[in-house]
């Protein structure tokens, strides 16, 4: 292909970018438009919603909005009357479990326990006064004898009405309370649990009586044998297998709720608790992720808040979402070989001077980029736009980063640079990075805090000029050759620092991407990472794709647990690592063959002489995003394998080194990313962590290989086939896809036509020899643990 069109397309034509090739092959002369929602993993749709109170707002728990919510009524003291599963005499009279003080007349007793407090049962009607006893009464029998927590009644009488409990097995009546005439037409509640004489007694029913000659009316009678609670939930319309929930709720006030439960049912009568691996925090505003394994068949699912006795509080549910057996992030399409070798796939995020404050060109091999090149094939730098120029309208003077007349790019340039920081010379970084053996990628970083939007007088032109002069200086054809890829922003949307206007970024992206390609057509250009596929498609379209060579995404392995955002193993069905699936489904359908670069991923962990505890002066426990040092190491290897299987073409670990924790930000971020490094901070002596050694061994032993196929992938075992060049079956790698702290091995079986030659385990400080699998014909039996075991293969027995 000519220099101006350096990309050879699958049809033999040449194009300016990878994106231009794909658009031509997929759409020809038409201009496509895309809708993000069709690539999302769908939640199980609700047919209806239900709630213990405020039914009109129940649908807001499934509207997909974090701004709307269901708010309950107040269960205590008498709000429970209308909830049959709490009110143990609900509809008892209609069921024939009520008797009264007359056998004449046609008045129905059903209204007395109808759960509708505006209905009444009138015992004063003709024939309802029993002259033999001189009393009017009504008795309601329970279906099962029970103790009582509370009894509530609404009556009208010319004299007092006695409320009594019928003691089980004796027919003895014990006084619960008296309703005076001053409480006529009012709901009156008696807390039986507070009465030491009554508490603990077992009753078979409730008896109301009055000696007033006119009898009495009962508008409603209710009773509780358990606590007050409120709930809201979803009816799927039919039984479905549910494998995942995400729930956001709030109990309203500390001390108002004793417990919160997530429950499922097939009939809305019998409820089963959903295992959440511990008590659910009632007072939380964070969403909680719940994996349900194995999947549970249910038609109904709900959130239930159990209230403290006598607590008159409202509780909330914001969102309740459920997914089928495909999981929260859905499944991907047909598994395909990933042509990118692990050596090229795995990289690391660095920074100017690798945290030393000195140019990389001046660093010893023990401190600079040479430390990381044995474990990483590429490195990504964050190049702040405002380091280069004081204003985005200013053209960066990359050709004048040293004093005039100087050609020495390897030494400190003093103060001769024409960039915004007059000491700055990026060539002193990138020449050293490339010389270490790593390909260089640059994320041009900018935010509204450094460059407010109003500083961009013409976003297209401002972006174009920066992209053009960047590519012209650093590009592989027209420049120094040090930088292979550039990103138009890192996370320019990030809350508090980003640009909320999608059109602004879209215009800037178009300008910088076109400028970069005009400056050097060989420069790979990527957009920034945005929070979701919807965010992406608001900011780029097919016109932008013509200048782009890959898509960009960040994804870490977290889930919302009972203790907050928590680091989890990459294979976990609820891991946020799988959020890349939306972008992959979009790519596979809309832009088949377009590379996706995962430019940030990793785990925080202790190690290298540093822990995950709060900094001095801050109380609390270790950050839950942190995993153990051993876990970080083996997750790095397992994650790389799994993400290669997903079809990603670049995996750039964040970060090269730990960062100092900050007391001021700890309460809000819990030291997030401060322990994600492959080595410790300078304060701990730049110690290399176990994850560094694990990746180094991974690349040393499997760097030339690439993912080829899935042999087995389930809850017990991940077993992958790797290829090496023309050898399409060079290795098998297998592991248990579970938490790193799980000890022990299991035996798994699978089929392979190859034969084992040697075996070793990865994820440790150094590789360990492993036992060969047992092979009978094509049947393999292999012992695996949480550490990946690699088996080198031969096409025939040796």
N, C-alpha and C positions, 0 to 999 in steps of 0.2 A: 504494500500500500504506500501511497505517497505520504510525505511528511505531514501534509496538511490534513490528511484523512488517515490516521495511523491505525485504526481499528479494523481488522479483517472480520467481516461478518460471516455467519454460517452459510449464506448463499453465495459467498465469493466476492461480494461487493465490499467497498471500503467506506468507512464513516468516521465522523469526528469523535464520536463517543460510543461506548457500549450501549447506552440508552438509545442512541439514534439507530444502531443496528437492529435492536429489538423492536422498536416502533415500526421500522420499515418491514421487518419480517412478519410481525403480528398484525399490523393494521394497514399496510400499504400507504395509500394517499389519504386515508381517513384520519380524523383527529378524535381519539377516544376520550370519553369522560368516565370517571370512576366514582362509585359510591362506597364509602368505607363499611357501612353496616353489613353488607352482604358477605364480608370476610370475617365477621366476628363469630365466636362460638356462642350460639344462642342459648339463653336461659330457657328452662322449661316454662312454657307459657301458662299463666293463670287463667282458669275458666271463671273463677269467682274468688272473692275474699270474705273472710269472716273475722269476727272480733267479739270480745266479751262486752264491749260497749263502744259507742261512737262508730257504729258500722259504716256510716257515710264516708268516713275518712280512711277506712281500712285499705282501699285500693292504692293509697299513697305508699304503701310498703313495697309495691311492685312497679312503680312508675319510672324507675331508673334514675330518679333525681335524688341528689344528696341534700337538697334544700327543703324537700317536703317530708312529712312524717305523719304517722298515726299517733294521736294522743288519746289515752284512755279517759274514761270517766273516773269517778271515785267509788271504789268498791265498798269501803267502810263509811258509814255504818250499814246502809241499806242498799247500796248500789248493786250488791250481789244478787238481789231478789230476782232479777230478770235473767240470771245465768243458771240454767238448769243443772249444770255439772257441779256447781257450788251449792246451790239451794237444794237441799235434800228432800224437800217436800214439794218441789216444783211439779205442778199438774197432778198432785196426789189425789185430789178429789175427783178429777176427771177420770182417774184410773180406778175409782171405786174404793179408795183407802180412807174415806172420811165417813164418820157417823155424826148425827146431831140429835138434839133433844126433842124430836117429834117424828112421828111416822106418818103424818098426814101432810097434805099440801103437795104442790108440784114444783116448788122452788129448787133449782139445781145448786149443788154445793160447789160446782166446778170453779166458779169465779174466785173462791177463797184462796186457791193456790195456783192461780192462772199465770203468775209472774207479771201480771199487768196491774199496777197499783191503782188504776182508775176504775177497776171493776169491784163489785161488792157482793157479799153474801149476806142477806138480811134475815137474821134469826127472829126478828120481831113480827114477821108475817103470821097470819092466823094459824094456830095450831103448833107454833114453834115454842110455846112455853110449857114445860113439863110440870104440871101441878102436883104430881106425886113427890117430886124432889124439891120443888120450888126453885129450880135453877134452869137456865138455858145454857146449852153447851155445844161445842163441836170438838171432835177428836180426830186427829190426823195420825195415821199409823205409818211408820217408816218401813221401807222394804227390808231393811236389815237393822238390827239393834245397834246403837252406836252411842258414843259420848257426844256431848254438844259443846260447841264453842260459843254460839250466839243464837238467839231467837229474835225475830223481828215481826212486828204486827202493826196493822193500821185498822183501827176499829172505831165504832160509834156506839155509845151506850149512855143511858141515864144514870147509871151507877158504875162502880169499878168493875173491870174485867180482870179476872185472875188468869195468869199464864202459868201452866204447870207442865212438868215433864212426867211421862208415864214410865216408871221404872221397869226395865225389862224383866219378865218372869214373875213379877209380883202384882202388877196392876196398881201398885202404890203410886200416888201422885205427889210430887214434890214441887213446891212453889218456886217458880223461876222469877216472877215479878208481877206487879199489879199495874194496870193501865188506868189512871184516874180519868175522870170526865174532862178534866182540863186538857187532856191529850187527845180528845176526840178529833178524828180526821187527820191525825198526825202519825207519821211513822215513828214507832218507838222500838229501840233496840236494847236487848238485855244481853250483857256479856256474861254468859254462863261460866266461862273459863275463870272469871274473877271471883266466883262464889266458891269458897272452900268446901262448903257442904255439898255442892252440886258437881264440882270439878272431879272428873274421874268416874262419875256414875255412868252407867250404861242405860240408855232409854230406848223404849220401843215406839214412842210416839209423843205427841204434844196434845194437851187438853186446855181448851179455853172455856171459862164459864163465868156467868154473872147471875146474881140473885135478883136483879132488877126485873120487875114484872113485865116490862116491855121487851125483854130479850135484848139482843145486840146485833149490830152489823159487823161483818168482817170484810174489809176491803181487800186485804192481802195478809197472808201468813207465810213466813219463810223461816228457814233454819239453816245453820252451818254446822258441820261436824269437823271442818278443816279450816285452813286459813283463807283469807281473801286473796284473790289473784286476778290479774288481768292478762289477756292474751290477744294476739292478732296473728292471722295466718293466711295461707294460700290453699285453695282447692284446685288441683290440677285437672279435675273432671274425670280422671280415671287413674288407676294405679300405674305408677311409673317407677323405674329404678333410678334412684338418686345417688350420685357419687360425691357430690360437693355442694356445700352451702357457703355463702358469704352473708353475714348478718351484721347490721349496724343498729344498735339499740341504746337506750339510756333509761336508767331507772328513776330519774327525776331528782332524787335527793338522797344524800348519804343517810343511812339508817332507816330509809323508807321500805327497803326490800330485803328479804332474808335470802333469796336465791333467784336465779334466772335459769330457765331451762329452754332447750330446743327440743321439740318433740314431733313425732310423726304418727300417723294413724291411717288405717285403711277404711275406717267406718265413722270417724269423728266421735267415737264413744270410748274405745280403748286406745290409750296413748302410750307410746314407747319413747323413752328418753334417747336422744342421739348422743353418742359418745363424743365428748369434747376433751378427753384426757385431763380432766380436772374441773373444778368449779368455775363457772362462767362469771367473770367480773360484771356485776350489775351496773356499777357506776363507771361507764366508759363511753367515750364518743367515737372511738376507733372501730372500724369494721373488724370482724373476726372471721377467719377462714376455717372451715371445718371439712376435713376429708372424711368421707364415709366409705370405709373399706371393710368388708365387701359392700357393694352398693345395697341400699335398703329399698324394698318396694314400699311405696307409700302413695296415698292419694292426697293426704292433707299434711301440711307442715306448719308449725307455729312457733312463736316466741312467747313464753309465759313468764311473767314476773310475779313472784309470790311476795305479798306485802307483809310487813310487820303488823301484828295485831294492833288495832286502833290507829293505824297510820292512814290518814286521809290525804293521799297523794295521787297524782296522776303520773303515769309512766308512758314511755315512748318506744316506738319502733320506726326507724328511718327506712331501712331497706332490708328485704329478705329475698335473696336470689338463690335459685337451685339449678343444678346442671345434671344432665343424664350421665350415662356411663362413659361418654367421650370426655368428661372432665370439664373443669372451669375454662380451660383455654382451648378445648377442642382438639381434634385430631388433624394430622397433616395428610397430604395425599400420598401417592405411591412413593415408597422409599427408593431413592436413587443414589448411585455412587457419588461421592464428593471428590472432584478431581484435584482439589488443592491438598498438597502434602501438609502434614502437621507442622513441619518446620516453617512453612510459609504461613500457615493458619494462625499459629500462636504468636502473640506479640505482647508488648508491655507499654503502658502509658508512663511517659517520663515528664521531665520539666527541665527548664534551663538549669544547667549545672548539676542535674540529678541530686538537688537538695544541698549541694555544697556551697553555693554562692560564688563559684568560680566557673569559668568556661570549661566545657567538656574537653576542649583541645588541650587544656593544661592539667587535666586530672591523671592520676596514676591509673593503671589498669584495675587496681583494687577498688576504685571509687566511681569511675565513669561508666560509659555505655558498654565497655568491654566486660563488665561484671555480668551484664544481662544477656549478651548475645549468645552464650551457650544454651540458654533456655528459651530464647525468643528470636523469631525470624524478622520481626519488624518492631519499630518503636514509634510512638505517637507523641507529639509535643503540643502543648497548649501555647499558642503564640498570640499574645494579647495585642489586638489591633491598636489600643491606645499606648502601647509601648513603642509602636512604630511611628505614629503620628499623633499630634495633639488634638486633631479634629478630623473627622472622616472625610472632609472635603479636601484634605491635604494629600498629595501624591507621595507615597513612601519612597524614600531615597535609598533603596536597597543597594544601589550601585555605589553609594558613598558611606558605607558602614565603617570605613577605615579612613585614616587621614589621607588627604590627597597625595597621590604618588605611591602610596604603600601597596604592596602586593602580598604582604604577609598575613594570611588568614589564620595562622596558627597561634599567634601570640595575642596577649591582651592589647586592645587598640588604644588604650588611654582614653582621651576625650575627643577623638576626632570624628566620631560617628555623626551623620546628619539625621539620624532617626530621633524620635522624640526623647529617648534616653540617650544622651550623647556618648555613653560608654558601650552601647549595645551593638554587637556584631553577630548576627545569627549564623554567619558562616563558621564562626568558631564553635558553634554547636553542631550543625548538621554535617560538616565534613567529618567530624569525629564520630558521630553516630553512624554514618554510612561506612566509614573505615572499619568500624567494629564488626561489620558483617550484617547489620540490620538495615532493612529498607525503611525509609523515613516517611511518615505521614504527619501532616500538620493540621491541627484544628485551629482555624483563625477564630479567636474567641473575642466576643464583644457582648455587651449588655447595656441595658438602659441606665445602669448606675455609672458606667464608664463613658458611654456615648448616648445621651438622651436622644430620643427620636427626632427632636426638633433640630439637632445639629446636622442631620442629613438633609442638605438642601435639595439634592436630587438623588434619591436612594439608588436608582439604576446606575447613574454615572459614577457616584461615589463607590459603589460596589465594583463596577467595571474597572475603574482605575486601580483599585487595590489588587483585584484579581489579576489584571494584566501585568502589573509590575512585579507582583509576587512570582507569578509563573515565569515571566521573562527572566528573572534573576535566578530562581532556584530550580527551574524545570530541567528535565533530562535531555531535551533537544537544544533549547536555546539558552539555557542557563548553566549553572554550576553542576547540574546533574544530581544534586544532593537530595532533592525532595521528589518523591514519586506521586504522592497523593495530597490533596488539600480538602478540607471541609469548610463549608460556608457557615461557620458558627459551631459552637459546642452544644449548649442548651440555652439558646437565646429566648426561650419562653419561661425560664424558671421563675417561680413565684418571687416577687419582690425585686427582681433584677432584670426581668425579661421584657419583651415587647409583646403586648397583647394583641396588636393589630396584625392579622394574618396577611393582609394586602401589603403592608410595609415589608415584611420579611420576603414575601413572594417576589416583590420588585427587586429587592436587594439581592436575592438569590439569583435571579435571572441576570442581573448585571455582573455579579462577581463570577458566576459560572462562565458566561460568555467571555468576559475579560480574561479569565484564566486560560480558556481554550485559544483565544486569539494570541495570548502571550506565548503559549507553548502547547500545541495540540496534544502532546504526550502526557500532560499533567492530568492525572485522574482527579475528577471533581465529584464531591459528595455533598448532599445537603446536611444540615444539622440534624441532631436527634430531637424529636418531639415526643410528647407524652403518650400519644396514641396514634393509631392509623388515621382516625378522624382529624387529628391535629395536623398530621402530615399532608393529607389531601386537601386541607384548607390552604396550604402554603405552596404546594407544587402541583403541576399538571403536566400534560404531555409536552407542552412547549418547553418546560424546564428539563424534562427527561432527555431531550435532544442534546443537552450539554452535560449530562451526568453519566457517571460510569458505575455507580453503585448506590445503594440505599444505606441508610445509617440508623443504628438503633443502639440503645443502652439497656441492659437487663441484668439485674442482680437476683440472687436466689434468696428471697425472703417470703415470709407469710405472716399474716396477722394472727398471733396466738394470744393465749390468756395473759401473757406478760408484755404484749405489744409487738412491734415489728421484730421478727426473729429470723436469724440466719438458719436455713435448712438445706438439706442435701439437694443437688440439682434435679434429681429425678422425681422429687416429691410432686404429686399431682397438683398441689396447691402452690407450688413455687412460682414466684413472679418471673423466674427465668423463662417460663413457657409463654409469657406475654409476647415474645417474638413471633408466636404462631400466627397472629393476625397479619403481620407484615409478610410472613412467608406465604400464607395463603393468597394474599394480594399479589405478591411477586409471581407465584407459580401460575396464577390465572391471568393476570393483566399484563405482566412483563416477564414472561418465561425466559429464564437465563440471566436475568439481571442479578449481579452479585449483591449480597447483603453483608455489610460489615458490622459486626458487633464490636463497637469501639470502646465499650466499657462493660466489664463484668468482673466478678470476683467475690471474695468473702473477707470480712474483718476477722482477725484472730489474734489471740495472744501469741507470744513467741518472740525470739530475738532479744530476750531480756526485758520485755514489756508486756504488761497485762492489759486487760480491758476494763479495769476499775475506774471509777470517777477520779478526776484529778484532785490534787490536794485541796482541801477546803470545801469539797462538795461531798455530801453524804449520798448514800445509795449503794446499789449493787452493780455488778458488772453489766455492761451493755448487752441486751439479748441479741443484738445483731451479730455479736462475736460468736464464732465457733472455736473449737480447740485448735491448737497449732497443727495437730495431726489431721484434723478434719479439713482444715483449709488446704492442706497438701493433697490429700487424696481427692477432695472435691475438685481441685484444679485439674487433675488428670481425668477424673470421671466426667467433669463438666465439658472439657475439651472434646472428649469422645462423643458425648451425647449431642453437643451442639454441631459437631461435624456431621453427625447423622441427620440433623435437621436441615442440612444443606447450606449452612452459613460459610462464607468464604474468608472471613477474617475474625479472629477472636483476640481482642487486645485487653490484657489484664489491667485492672485498676487496683493498685497503684504500684509503682516501682518500690516505694518505701513507706514506712509508717510516718505519720505526722504527729506533731505535738497536740495533745488534747487541750481544750479550752474550757475553763471553768464557766465563763459567761454563757457559752452555747450548750453546755452539757445538758441542762434540763430539757431543752427542746430537741436536740439531735442525738444525745447519748453517745457522743464521740463517733458518729457514723463516718466511715471511711478512714478514720485516724489510725486504724490497725489493719488496713487492707494491703499493706505492702509486702513485697517479697523479702525485704530486709528491714531492720529496725531504724530508728532515728539516729542522728549523730550522737544524741545524749546517751544512747545505749551502745554506741560503738559501731554502728553500721553492721550489725550481725545479720548474716543471712538466715532466713527462716526455713523451716522444713519444706514449705511450698516451693521455694526456689530450687532446692535440691530435687524435689519430686518432678518439677517441670524439666529440669536439666536432664534427668535420667530418661524422662519420657521422650524428649526430643533426640537424645543420644541414641536411644534404642528404636524409636518408631518415627523419627522425624521425616524419613524418606517415604513413609507409608501414607496412605489415605484411606478414609472410610469407604467400604465397598458395599456391604449389605448387612441387614439384620438377620441373625440366626434365631434369636429368641429375645423377647422384650416383654416382660411381665413383672408382677409384683415381687417375684422371687429372684429373678435373674435378668440381667442385660448381657447378651452375648452378641458380639459384633464380629464380622469378617473384615479384615483389612487387606489392602492391595499394595504392591510395591512395583510401580512401573507396569511392565507387561505381565507380571505375576499377579493375577487377579485373586489369588488366595494365598497371601504370604503369612498372615498371622490371624489368630483368633484371640480376642480379649474378652474377658468375662468378669462380672462382679455382682455383688448383692446391692441393689439400688435402694439402700436404706441408710439410716442415720449412722454416722461414722463411729459413734460410741458403742455400737452393737458388736459384741465379740462373738467369736465362733464361726465355724464354716458349715456349709451345707453341701450336699451332693446334688448336682443338677444333670439332666440328660438332654441331649440334642443330637441332631444328625449332621454329619459332615463327611464328605468323601476324601478329605485330606488326612494326613497322618502327622502326629505331633513329633517334633524333633527336640525341642528344649522349651523350658518354661521359667518365667520369673514374675515377680510381683512388683508393682509400682506404687508410688505414693509415700514411701518411706524416705528417710534421709538418704538412703542408698538402696539400690535394687537388691532384692532378695531372691535367691533361687527357689523355685516352686516345683512341686511334684507334677509329673506328667499325667495327663488324663488317661483313663482306661478306655481303650478302643476295641470294639468288637464289630468287624465289618464297617458299617458306616455309623454305628451307634457309639456316641461318646458319653462317658460318665466323668464329670469333672468336679473337683472340690473347689468351692469359691468362698470368698469372704468379702468384706466391704472394700478391701484393697484390690484393684484391678490385677488380674492374673493374665499374663500374655503367653501365648503358645505359638512358637515358630512352627511353620508347617512345611511339609514335603508332599508332593503329589503322590508319592508312593512310600510304602513302608521301608524303613532303613534298618 
